[in-house]
Amino acid sequence: MRHGTNRDYSLPINSAQMRLVFCVAPYEAKSLYLDDSEQLLLQFLTPAIHH
């Protein structure tokens, strides 16, 4: 099921909303907003954001 635009699939939610979730929600609460694909993304982004 690979479309050429599978990067768009990685970020189904609004980028501003994504930033809001990162800024205001603790890690546990973030996971409630995210499905598996976003949790994978979260694992990559969280270290960079909290660095």
mmCIF file as gemmi writes it, N, C-alpha and C atoms, coordinates in Angstrom:
data_model
loop_
_atom_site.group_PDB
_atom_site.id
_atom_site.type_symbol
_atom_site.label_atom_id
_atom_site.label_alt_id
_atom_site.label_comp_id
_atom_site.label_asym_id
_atom_site.label_entity_id
_atom_site.label_seq_id
_atom_site.pdbx_PDB_ins_code
_atom_site.Cartn_x
_atom_site.Cartn_y
_atom_site.Cartn_z
_atom_site.occupancy
_atom_site.B_iso_or_equiv
_atom_site.pdbx_formal_charge
_atom_site.auth_seq_id
_atom_site.auth_asym_id
_atom_site.pdbx_PDB_model_num
ATOM 1 N N . MET Axp A 1 ? 0.825 -1.203 0 1 0 ? 1 A 1
ATOM 2 C CA . MET Axp A 1 ? 0 0 0 1 0 ? 1 A 1
ATOM 3 C C . MET Axp A 1 ? 0.862 1.257 0 1 0 ? 1 A 1
ATOM 4 N N . ARG Axp A 2 ? 1.94 1.236 -0.754 1 0 ? 2 A 1
ATOM 5 C CA . ARG Axp A 2 ? 2.817 2.397 -0.773 1 0 ? 2 A 1
ATOM 6 C C . ARG Axp A 2 ? 2.394 3.39 -1.828 1 0 ? 2 A 1
ATOM 7 N N . HIS Axp A 3 ? 1.999 4.55 -1.373 1 0 ? 3 A 1
ATOM 8 C CA . HIS Axp A 3 ? 1.775 5.67 -2.279 1 0 ? 3 A 1
ATOM 9 C C . HIS Axp A 3 ? 3.052 6.483 -2.291 1 0 ? 3 A 1
ATOM 10 N N . GLY Axp A 4 ? 3.265 7.268 -3.336 1 0 ? 4 A 1
ATOM 11 C CA . GLY Axp A 4 ? 4.449 8.115 -3.402 1 0 ? 4 A 1
ATOM 12 C C . GLY Axp A 4 ? 4.489 9.101 -2.253 1 0 ? 4 A 1
ATOM 13 N N . THR Axp A 5 ? 3.321 9.403 -1.695 1 0 ? 5 A 1
ATOM 14 C CA . THR Axp A 5 ? 3.238 10.43 -0.65 1 0 ? 5 A 1
ATOM 15 C C . THR Axp A 5 ? 3.053 9.806 0.724 1 0 ? 5 A 1
ATOM 16 N N . ASN Axp A 6 ? 3.866 8.81 1.071 1 0 ? 6 A 1
ATOM 17 C CA . ASN Axp A 6 ? 3.668 8.191 2.376 1 0 ? 6 A 1
ATOM 18 C C . ASN Axp A 6 ? 4.197 9.068 3.502 1 0 ? 6 A 1
ATOM 19 N N . ARG Axp A 7 ? 4.884 10.158 3.189 1 0 ? 7 A 1
ATOM 20 C CA . ARG Axp A 7 ? 5.271 11.105 4.238 1 0 ? 7 A 1
ATOM 21 C C . ARG Axp A 7 ? 4.05 11.842 4.771 1 0 ? 7 A 1
ATOM 22 N N . ASP Axp A 8 ? 3.107 12.138 3.896 1 0 ? 8 A 1
ATOM 23 C CA . ASP Axp A 8 ? 1.878 12.796 4.336 1 0 ? 8 A 1
ATOM 24 C C . ASP Axp A 8 ? 1.128 11.891 5.319 1 0 ? 8 A 1
ATOM 25 N N . TYR Axp A 9 ? 1.215 10.597 5.085 1 0 ? 9 A 1
ATOM 26 C CA . TYR Axp A 9 ? 0.588 9.625 5.982 1 0 ? 9 A 1
ATOM 27 C C . TYR Axp A 9 ? 1.215 9.676 7.376 1 0 ? 9 A 1
ATOM 28 N N . SER Axp A 10 ? 2.472 10.05 7.442 1 0 ? 10 A 1
ATOM 29 C CA . SER Axp A 10 ? 3.157 10.089 8.725 1 0 ? 10 A 1
ATOM 30 C C . SER Axp A 10 ? 2.636 11.199 9.624 1 0 ? 10 A 1
ATOM 31 N N . LEU Axp A 11 ? 2.084 12.25 9.02 1 0 ? 11 A 1
ATOM 32 C CA . LEU Axp A 11 ? 1.587 13.377 9.809 1 0 ? 11 A 1
ATOM 33 C C . LEU Axp A 11 ? 0.13 13.676 9.5 1 0 ? 11 A 1
ATOM 34 N N . PRO Axp A 12 ? -0.782 12.792 9.952 1 0 ? 12 A 1
ATOM 35 C CA . PRO Axp A 12 ? -2.199 12.995 9.66 1 0 ? 12 A 1
ATOM 36 C C . PRO Axp A 12 ? -2.796 14.18 10.399 1 0 ? 12 A 1
ATOM 37 N N . ILE Axp A 13 ? -2.181 14.605 11.505 1 0 ? 13 A 1
ATOM 38 C CA . ILE Axp A 13 ? -2.743 15.714 12.261 1 0 ? 13 A 1
ATOM 39 C C . ILE Axp A 13 ? -2.054 17.023 11.93 1 0 ? 13 A 1
ATOM 40 N N . ASN Axp A 14 ? -2.751 18.101 12.184 1 0 ? 14 A 1
ATOM 41 C CA . ASN Axp A 14 ? -2.282 19.457 11.943 1 0 ? 14 A 1
ATOM 42 C C . ASN Axp A 14 ? -0.946 19.695 12.642 1 0 ? 14 A 1
ATOM 43 N N . SER Axp A 15 ? 0.004 20.299 11.939 1 0 ? 15 A 1
ATOM 44 C CA . SER Axp A 15 ? 1.332 20.51 12.514 1 0 ? 15 A 1
ATOM 45 C C . SER Axp A 15 ? 1.288 21.448 13.711 1 0 ? 15 A 1
ATOM 46 N N . ALA Axp A 16 ? 0.399 22.427 13.678 1 0 ? 16 A 1
ATOM 47 C CA . ALA Axp A 16 ? 0.252 23.333 14.821 1 0 ? 16 A 1
ATOM 48 C C . ALA Axp A 16 ? -0.287 22.573 16.027 1 0 ? 16 A 1
ATOM 49 N N . GLN Axp A 17 ? -1.227 21.674 15.772 1 0 ? 17 A 1
ATOM 50 C CA . GLN Axp A 17 ? -1.768 20.843 16.852 1 0 ? 17 A 1
ATOM 51 C C . GLN Axp A 17 ? -0.667 19.937 17.405 1 0 ? 17 A 1
ATOM 52 N N . MET Axp A 18 ? 0.176 19.43 16.504 1 0 ? 18 A 1
ATOM 53 C CA . MET Axp A 18 ? 1.281 18.582 16.912 1 0 ? 18 A 1
ATOM 54 C C . MET Axp A 18 ? 2.202 19.341 17.859 1 0 ? 18 A 1
ATOM 55 N N . ARG Axp A 19 ? 2.513 20.585 17.506 1 0 ? 19 A 1
ATOM 56 C CA . ARG Axp A 19 ? 3.373 21.393 18.374 1 0 ? 19 A 1
ATOM 57 C C . ARG Axp A 19 ? 2.714 21.636 19.718 1 0 ? 19 A 1
ATOM 58 N N . LEU Axp A 20 ? 1.409 21.896 19.691 1 0 ? 20 A 1
ATOM 59 C CA . LEU Axp A 20 ? 0.668 22.14 20.927 1 0 ? 20 A 1
ATOM 60 C C . LEU Axp A 20 ? 0.746 20.922 21.839 1 0 ? 20 A 1
ATOM 61 N N . VAL Axp A 21 ? 0.544 19.746 21.258 1 0 ? 21 A 1
ATOM 62 C CA . VAL Axp A 21 ? 0.62 18.507 22.035 1 0 ? 21 A 1
ATOM 63 C C . VAL Axp A 21 ? 2.01 18.338 22.634 1 0 ? 21 A 1
ATOM 64 N N . PHE Axp A 22 ? 3.047 18.619 21.839 1 0 ? 22 A 1
ATOM 65 C CA . PHE Axp A 22 ? 4.414 18.506 22.343 1 0 ? 22 A 1
ATOM 66 C C . PHE Axp A 22 ? 4.681 19.512 23.458 1 0 ? 22 A 1
ATOM 67 N N . CYS Axp A 23 ? 4.125 20.704 23.331 1 0 ? 23 A 1
ATOM 68 C CA . CYS Axp A 23 ? 4.419 21.773 24.291 1 0 ? 23 A 1
ATOM 69 C C . CYS Axp A 23 ? 3.696 21.582 25.618 1 0 ? 23 A 1
ATOM 70 N N . VAL Axp A 24 ? 2.423 21.208 25.579 1 0 ? 24 A 1
ATOM 71 C CA . VAL Axp A 24 ? 1.62 21.251 26.802 1 0 ? 24 A 1
ATOM 72 C C . VAL Axp A 24 ? 1.375 19.893 27.448 1 0 ? 24 A 1
ATOM 73 N N . ALA Axp A 25 ? 1.487 18.81 26.686 1 0 ? 25 A 1
ATOM 74 C CA . ALA Axp A 25 ? 1.105 17.508 27.226 1 0 ? 25 A 1
ATOM 75 C C . ALA Axp A 25 ? 2.328 16.709 27.662 1 0 ? 25 A 1
ATOM 76 N N . PRO Axp A 26 ? 2.245 16.033 28.801 1 0 ? 26 A 1
ATOM 77 C CA . PRO Axp A 26 ? 3.302 15.093 29.186 1 0 ? 26 A 1
ATOM 78 C C . PRO Axp A 26 ? 3.304 13.9 28.231 1 0 ? 26 A 1
ATOM 79 N N . TYR Axp A 27 ? 4.375 13.131 28.271 1 0 ? 27 A 1
ATOM 80 C CA . TYR Axp A 27 ? 4.525 12.028 27.325 1 0 ? 27 A 1
ATOM 81 C C . TYR Axp A 27 ? 3.335 11.081 27.352 1 0 ? 27 A 1
ATOM 82 N N . GLU Axp A 28 ? 2.85 10.756 28.531 1 0 ? 28 A 1
ATOM 83 C CA . GLU Axp A 28 ? 1.74 9.806 28.65 1 0 ? 28 A 1
ATOM 84 C C . GLU Axp A 28 ? 0.488 10.356 27.98 1 0 ? 28 A 1
ATOM 85 N N . ALA Axp A 29 ? 0.222 11.639 28.157 1 0 ? 29 A 1
ATOM 86 C CA . ALA Axp A 29 ? -0.969 12.24 27.576 1 0 ? 29 A 1
ATOM 87 C C . ALA Axp A 29 ? -0.832 12.324 26.061 1 0 ? 29 A 1
ATOM 88 N N . LYS Axp A 30 ? 0.385 12.601 25.577 1 0 ? 30 A 1
ATOM 89 C CA . LYS Axp A 30 ? 0.615 12.664 24.14 1 0 ? 30 A 1
ATOM 90 C C . LYS Axp A 30 ? 0.191 11.372 23.463 1 0 ? 30 A 1
ATOM 91 N N . SER Axp A 31 ? 0.537 10.255 24.08 1 0 ? 31 A 1
ATOM 92 C CA . SER Axp A 31 ? 0.263 8.967 23.455 1 0 ? 31 A 1
ATOM 93 C C . SER Axp A 31 ? -1.23 8.75 23.235 1 0 ? 31 A 1
ATOM 94 N N . LEU Axp A 32 ? -2.065 9.425 24.021 1 0 ? 32 A 1
ATOM 95 C CA . LEU Axp A 32 ? -3.507 9.299 23.849 1 0 ? 32 A 1
ATOM 96 C C . LEU Axp A 32 ? -3.964 9.922 22.534 1 0 ? 32 A 1
ATOM 97 N N . TYR Axp A 33 ? -3.232 10.925 22.064 1 0 ? 33 A 1
ATOM 98 C CA . TYR Axp A 33 ? -3.614 11.617 20.833 1 0 ? 33 A 1
ATOM 99 C C . TYR Axp A 33 ? -3.058 10.927 19.592 1 0 ? 33 A 1
ATOM 100 N N . LEU Axp A 34 ? -2.113 10.021 19.802 1 0 ? 34 A 1
ATOM 101 C CA . LEU Axp A 34 ? -1.365 9.496 18.675 1 0 ? 34 A 1
ATOM 102 C C . LEU Axp A 34 ? -1.668 8.027 18.409 1 0 ? 34 A 1
ATOM 103 N N . ASP Axp A 35 ? -1.758 7.69 17.124 1 0 ? 35 A 1
ATOM 104 C CA . ASP Axp A 35 ? -1.846 6.267 16.796 1 0 ? 35 A 1
ATOM 105 C C . ASP Axp A 35 ? -0.427 5.705 16.67 1 0 ? 35 A 1
ATOM 106 N N . ASP Axp A 36 ? -0.293 4.443 16.307 1 0 ? 36 A 1
ATOM 107 C CA . ASP Axp A 36 ? 1.022 3.805 16.295 1 0 ? 36 A 1
ATOM 108 C C . ASP Axp A 36 ? 2.033 4.55 15.436 1 0 ? 36 A 1
ATOM 109 N N . SER Axp A 37 ? 1.628 4.997 14.254 1 0 ? 37 A 1
ATOM 110 C CA . SER Axp A 37 ? 2.566 5.662 13.358 1 0 ? 37 A 1
ATOM 111 C C . SER Axp A 37 ? 3.072 6.962 13.962 1 0 ? 37 A 1
ATOM 112 N N . GLU Axp A 38 ? 2.184 7.691 14.642 1 0 ? 38 A 1
ATOM 113 C CA . GLU Axp A 38 ? 2.63 8.927 15.275 1 0 ? 38 A 1
ATOM 114 C C . GLU Axp A 38 ? 3.487 8.651 16.499 1 0 ? 38 A 1
ATOM 115 N N . GLN Axp A 39 ? 3.205 7.558 17.205 1 0 ? 39 A 1
ATOM 116 C CA . GLN Axp A 39 ? 4.052 7.221 18.35 1 0 ? 39 A 1
ATOM 117 C C . GLN Axp A 39 ? 5.474 6.926 17.898 1 0 ? 39 A 1
ATOM 118 N N . LEU Axp A 40 ? 5.608 6.285 16.736 1 0 ? 40 A 1
ATOM 119 C CA . LEU Axp A 40 ? 6.931 6.074 16.165 1 0 ? 40 A 1
ATOM 120 C C . LEU Axp A 40 ? 7.606 7.41 15.897 1 0 ? 40 A 1
ATOM 121 N N . LEU Axp A 41 ? 6.858 8.313 15.282 1 0 ? 41 A 1
ATOM 122 C CA . LEU Axp A 41 ? 7.367 9.647 14.993 1 0 ? 41 A 1
ATOM 123 C C . LEU Axp A 41 ? 7.755 10.348 16.289 1 0 ? 41 A 1
ATOM 124 N N . LEU Axp A 42 ? 6.91 10.209 17.292 1 0 ? 42 A 1
ATOM 125 C CA . LEU Axp A 42 ? 7.157 10.814 18.6 1 0 ? 42 A 1
ATOM 126 C C . LEU Axp A 42 ? 8.487 10.345 19.176 1 0 ? 42 A 1
ATOM 127 N N . GLN Axp A 43 ? 8.763 9.048 19.044 1 0 ? 43 A 1
ATOM 128 C CA . GLN Axp A 43 ? 10.005 8.506 19.583 1 0 ? 43 A 1
ATOM 129 C C . GLN Axp A 43 ? 11.221 9.153 18.929 1 0 ? 43 A 1
ATOM 130 N N . PHE Axp A 44 ? 11.096 9.517 17.644 1 0 ? 44 A 1
ATOM 131 C CA . PHE Axp A 44 ? 12.202 10.181 16.956 1 0 ? 44 A 1
ATOM 132 C C . PHE Axp A 44 ? 12.306 11.653 17.329 1 0 ? 44 A 1
ATOM 133 N N . LEU Axp A 45 ? 11.158 12.315 17.473 1 0 ? 45 A 1
ATOM 134 C CA . LEU Axp A 45 ? 11.158 13.758 17.698 1 0 ? 45 A 1
ATOM 135 C C . LEU Axp A 45 ? 11.378 14.144 19.153 1 0 ? 45 A 1
ATOM 136 N N . THR Axp A 46 ? 10.853 13.352 20.074 1 0 ? 46 A 1
ATOM 137 C CA . THR Axp A 46 ? 10.919 13.722 21.488 1 0 ? 46 A 1
ATOM 138 C C . THR Axp A 46 ? 12.342 13.988 21.988 1 0 ? 46 A 1
ATOM 139 N N . PRO Axp A 47 ? 13.33 13.139 21.69 1 0 ? 47 A 1
ATOM 140 C CA . PRO Axp A 47 ? 14.693 13.429 22.158 1 0 ? 47 A 1
ATOM 141 C C . PRO Axp A 47 ? 15.211 14.768 21.635 1 0 ? 47 A 1
ATOM 142 N N . ALA Axp A 48 ? 14.904 15.07 20.39 1 0 ? 48 A 1
ATOM 143 C CA . ALA Axp A 48 ? 15.366 16.32 19.794 1 0 ? 48 A 1
ATOM 144 C C . ALA Axp A 48 ? 14.706 17.523 20.464 1 0 ? 48 A 1
ATOM 145 N N . ILE Axp A 49 ? 13.432 17.383 20.78 1 0 ? 49 A 1
ATOM 146 C CA . ILE Axp A 49 ? 12.687 18.484 21.38 1 0 ? 49 A 1
ATOM 147 C C . ILE Axp A 49 ? 13.119 18.714 22.827 1 0 ? 49 A 1
ATOM 148 N N . HIS Axp A 50 ? 13.365 17.644 23.549 1 0 ? 50 A 1
ATOM 149 C CA . HIS Axp A 50 ? 13.724 17.773 24.959 1 0 ? 50 A 1
ATOM 150 C C . HIS Axp A 50 ? 15.225 17.903 25.168 1 0 ? 50 A 1
ATOM 151 N N . HIS Axp A 51 ? 15.962 17.974 24.082 1 0 ? 51 A 1
ATOM 152 C CA . HIS Axp A 51 ? 17.423 18.032 24.187 1 0 ? 51 A 1
ATOM 153 C C . HIS Axp A 51 ? 17.877 19.353 24.765 1 0 ? 51 A 1
